[in-house]
Amino acid sequence: MTVRGETAAILAVDGGNSKTDVALVAANGDLLAAVRGPTSSHQAVGIERGLQVLDRLVGETARRAGLAPDGRPIAAQGVFCLAGADFPSDLRLLRRTLTGARLASEILLRNDGFAGLRAGTSRQWGVAVIMGRGVNVAGVGPDGRTVIHRPGDHTSGDWGGGSEIGVRALSSAVRARDARGPRTVLERLVPAYFGLKRPLDVTLAIYLGRISERRLDELPPTVFAAAGSGDEVARSIIDWVADEAVGLARSAIIHLHLSRRDVEVVLSGGVFRTTDAAFHDRIRRGILATAPRARVIRLEAPPVLGAALLGLDLIAPADDGVAARARASLTHASIQPVDGHAPAGAGTTAKARKAASGARS
């Protein structure tokens, strides 16, 4: 590969709690290269480790794009949509760190929710509900006003996402086995996922450090499969998650005064990749109860596309052709895994469905 000396137009980064996507995009919207690696979230791995991960991924993306991987800056405009970019203190820390890294000449820093929003909307305003490992909501009004939910913990009413689904699945399985709760196929499916026999074996393994509690994030496909097989406990968990998504959307719609507008509501994150029709129908009905003209969109594009579009909006705001080229070139298939990092989605898999069916019979 011939290494060129020039920089890319846009360095786009979508840094979530489970993975980091990095893309380099030309001024005309063409993708130069894109990679996926582990999380660079300062909340998950610390600011120094997060920068090391990000720097390595940006360098690898530059190498694949034919740019000098050690050159700084790599791009003229950097757009960093990062999990944990919530409070002013977070923004100051992240901006100071990114400025010092000199990855791009100019820096636009946003919460990762705005990447999913821009990737899913046909215009530059709307609402996005994010459910990956955790939850968030981001909104932009037609007048440019923004709203973002600054997540914390259960003390601030933050529930939902893959981690909460996993916790509820395990706790429901334990309660069912010891007769505190209704029977459920999760009694078998949850421990079986980890190669164990009883739900309490999973709890003990977590307590002893043999299984990381973060691995409960891997359970949503199992829960969706159980719900699809007719398990009432699993369905109650899925219904609860759907209602939490509706609540997040409602909050942004009301704050931005969009109840009477034809607002686009984007569902972004691994939890929404499920094909469970009842789950999506429940969310759609709930949102339409607040905004009857709303259009609910399940995000099909990678959120890093939204980060790229936010950058292109700055340099070519009126050029629909540039945005169209970016959408056509920056797809899930175009993002290459680094070190084999390709996180599983939260949708219902054929393996999970088969397991749920077998456990129920």
SVG drawing of the C-alpha trace seen along z (x, -y; Angstrom):
<svg xmlns="http://www.w3.org/2000/svg" viewBox="-52 -28 56 59">
<polyline fill="none" stroke="black" stroke-width="0.4" points="0.0,0.0 1.3,-3.4 1.2,-5.8 0.1,-9.3 1.0,-12.3 -2.3,-14.2 -5.0,-14.0 -8.6,-12.8 -11.4,-15.2 -13.3,-13.6 -12.2,-11.3 -15.5,-9.8 -15.5,-8.0 -18.4,-6.2 -17.1,-5.1 -19.6,-3.0 -19.4,-1.0 -18.8,2.2 -16.9,1.2 -15.3,-1.6 -15.9,-2.3 -13.5,-4.6 -13.9,-5.8 -12.0,-8.1 -14.1,-9.8 -13.1,-12.0 -14.7,-15.4 -16.9,-14.0 -18.4,-11.4 -16.4,-8.4 -15.2,-6.0 -11.4,-5.6 -11.4,-3.0 -13.2,-1.9 -12.4,0.4 -14.0,1.8 -12.2,2.4 -12.7,2.6 -14.3,-0.1 -12.3,-3.3 -14.8,-4.7 -13.1,-6.5 -15.8,-5.3 -15.2,-1.7 -11.3,-1.6 -10.1,-4.9 -9.0,-8.0 -5.4,-6.9 -6.3,-3.4 -9.2,-4.8 -6.8,-7.1 -4.4,-4.3 -7.2,-2.2 -8.5,-5.1 -5.0,-6.1 -4.3,-2.6 -7.5,-2.3 -7.1,-5.6 -3.6,-4.6 -4.8,-1.3 -7.6,-3.1 -5.1,-5.5 -2.9,-2.7 -5.7,-0.9 -6.7,-4.2 -3.2,-4.7 -2.4,-7.5 0.7,-7.9 -0.5,-6.1 1.9,-8.1 1.1,-11.5 -0.7,-14.0 -3.3,-15.3 -4.9,-12.4 -7.9,-14.4 -9.0,-18.0 -12.2,-17.5 -12.6,-15.0 -16.1,-14.1 -15.9,-12.1 -19.3,-10.7 -18.4,-9.1 -20.2,-7.2 -19.7,-9.1 -19.6,-12.5 -22.4,-13.5 -21.6,-16.1 -19.4,-19.3 -16.6,-17.6 -16.6,-14.7 -16.6,-17.0 -13.7,-19.1 -11.7,-15.9 -12.4,-14.4 -11.8,-17.6 -8.5,-18.2 -7.4,-14.7 -8.4,-14.7 -6.9,-18.1 -3.6,-16.9 -3.7,-13.7 -3.8,-15.9 -5.8,-13.3 -7.6,-16.0 -7.1,-19.7 -10.6,-20.5 -12.7,-18.6 -16.4,-18.2 -17.3,-16.3 -20.7,-14.8 -22.3,-12.1 -22.6,-8.9 -26.4,-9.2 -26.1,-12.0 -24.2,-9.6 -27.2,-7.2 -29.6,-10.1 -27.8,-11.6 -27.2,-8.1 -30.9,-7.3 -32.6,-10.6 -33.2,-11.9 -32.7,-15.5 -30.7,-17.1 -33.3,-17.0 -35.2,-14.3 -34.9,-12.0 -32.8,-8.9 -33.3,-6.3 -30.1,-4.4 -30.1,-0.9 -26.8,0.9 -25.2,2.0 -26.9,-1.0 -29.4,-3.6 -29.6,-7.2 -31.7,-9.5 -30.5,-12.4 -32.7,-15.0 -32.3,-17.9 -35.2,-20.3 -35.9,-22.0 -34.5,-25.2 -31.2,-23.6 -32.0,-23.1 -30.7,-19.9 -31.5,-17.6 -29.6,-14.7 -30.3,-12.4 -27.3,-12.4 -27.3,-8.8 -26.3,-7.9 -27.5,-4.9 -30.7,-3.6 -30.9,-6.6 -31.6,-8.7 -34.2,-6.3 -31.8,-4.8 -33.0,-1.4 -32.9,0.6 -30.3,1.8 -28.6,5.1 -27.0,5.1 -30.3,4.7 -32.0,7.4 -29.2,9.8 -29.5,8.9 -33.3,9.3 -33.0,12.6 -30.6,14.1 -32.6,12.8 -35.9,14.1 -34.3,17.5 -32.9,17.7 -36.3,16.6 -38.1,19.2 -35.9,22.0 -36.3,21.2 -40.1,20.7 -40.1,16.9 -41.2,16.3 -43.1,17.9 -41.5,20.7 -39.6,19.8 -37.5,21.4 -34.8,18.9 -34.1,21.3 -32.4,23.6 -31.4,21.2 -29.4,18.7 -27.1,21.2 -26.8,23.2 -25.5,20.2 -22.5,20.1 -22.1,23.9 -23.6,24.3 -26.6,26.2 -28.5,24.0 -29.2,20.2 -27.6,19.9 -24.4,21.4 -24.1,18.3 -24.6,16.0 -21.9,17.9 -19.5,17.8 -19.9,14.0 -19.4,13.6 -16.2,15.7 -14.9,13.8 -15.1,16.8 -17.6,15.0 -17.5,11.3 -20.8,9.6 -20.5,7.7 -21.1,11.0 -24.7,10.8 -24.8,8.2 -24.7,11.2 -28.1,12.6 -30.6,10.4 -30.8,12.8 -31.6,15.6 -34.3,13.5 -35.8,12.4 -35.8,16.1 -37.6,17.2 -40.2,14.4 -40.7,15.5 -41.4,19.1 -44.2,17.9 -42.4,17.6 -44.4,15.1 -41.5,14.1 -39.2,13.4 -42.0,11.5 -42.5,9.3 -38.8,8.4 -39.1,7.5 -42.2,5.5 -40.6,3.6 -37.6,2.7 -40.0,1.5 -41.8,-0.8 -38.4,-2.2 -37.6,-3.0 -41.0,-4.8 -40.3,-6.8 -37.0,-8.0 -38.5,-9.0 -41.4,-10.8 -39.0,-12.8 -37.1,-14.2 -40.2,-14.8 -41.8,-16.8 -38.7,-18.8 -38.2,-19.8 -42.0,-20.5 -42.2,-17.9 -45.5,-16.3 -47.3,-17.8 -44.5,-17.5 -43.6,-14.7 -40.6,-13.8 -38.4,-10.9 -37.6,-8.7 -34.5,-6.5 -34.0,-3.3 -30.2,-2.8 -28.2,-0.1 -27.9,3.6 -31.1,4.2 -33.1,2.8 -31.5,5.2 -34.0,7.9 -36.7,8.9 -39.2,9.4 -42.4,7.9 -44.3,7.5 -41.4,5.6 -41.2,3.1 -45.0,2.8 -45.2,1.9 -42.5,-0.8 -44.2,-2.2 -47.6,-2.4 -46.2,-4.1 -44.4,-6.7 -47.4,-7.5 -49.4,-8.0 -47.2,-11.0 -46.5,-12.2 -49.2,-10.8 -47.3,-12.0 -44.0,-10.5 -42.1,-8.1 -40.3,-5.3 -37.1,-4.1 -35.0,-1.1 -31.4,-2.1 -30.0,0.1 -26.8,-1.9 -23.8,-1.9 -23.8,-4.9 -20.3,-5.9 -22.0,-6.9 -23.8,-9.6 -20.5,-10.9 -19.2,-11.1 -22.4,-12.9 -22.0,-15.4 -18.6,-16.2 -19.7,-16.5 -22.6,-18.8 -19.9,-21.2 -18.0,-21.2 -20.8,-20.5 -24.1,-21.3 -26.2,-21.7 -24.8,-18.8 -27.2,-15.9 -24.9,-14.0 -22.1,-14.0 -24.3,-12.6 -25.7,-10.0 -22.2,-8.8 -21.3,-8.5 -24.5,-6.4 -23.7,-4.2 -20.1,-3.5 -20.0,-3.5 -22.1,-0.4 -21.8,2.4 -20.1,4.6 -17.4,1.9 -16.2,1.8 -13.4,4.3 -12.8,5.9 -9.4,5.3 -8.1,8.2 -11.2,10.1 -13.4,7.7 -17.0,8.1 -19.5,7.8 -22.6,10.0 -25.9,8.2 -28.8,8.4 -31.2,9.8 -32.7,13.2 -30.4,15.8 -31.5,19.1 -29.4,20.9 -31.1,19.0 -34.6,19.7 -33.8,23.5 -32.6,23.5 -35.7,21.7 -38.0,24.1 -36.1,27.1 -36.3,25.9 -40.0,25.2 -40.9,28.6"/>
</svg>
